[in-house]
Amino acid sequence: MSSSRPPTAPRRHLLARRNLVILAAAVVVLGAGYLTLQAGHPSAAAVILVIGYCVLFPLGIAL
């Protein structure tokens, strides 16, 4: 017996637009974090970098 289901179309993009927007925001936040670190504010830079690396990047990949 053969299945009469139509073949599924291949996915064109690995990540959706929402993922790309979140990942772009993560890159911007990381840039801001490193600029803050360079300006001599290590505590603020640490918070910003944690948000970029531990919140935005995983969110951009997972959603």
C-alpha positions, -999 to +999 in steps of 0.1 A: +000+000+000+014+034-009+009+065+009-011+092-009+003+121+011+019+149-010+056+154-006+065+181+019+082+212+005+118+217+017+125+245+041+141+275+024+154+292+055+169+277+086+158+306+109+127+326+108+127+364+105+119+367+143+150+346+150+172+368+128+159+400+144+166+387+179+201+376+169+208+409+153+197+426+185+221+403+204+250+414+182+241+451+188+239+445+225+272+427+225+288+455+206+274+480+232+288+458+260+323+457+246+322+495+240+311+499+276+340+478+287+364+498+266+350+530+282+360+517+316+328+506+331+334+469+338+303+462+360+278+477+335+296+459+307+293+426+325+256+430+328+252+440+292+273+411+280+254+386+301+222+398+286+236+394+251+252+360+256+229+344+281+195+358+271+193+371+236+215+345+217+198+315+232+164+332+227+172+338+190+182+302+185+154+286+205+123+306+192 
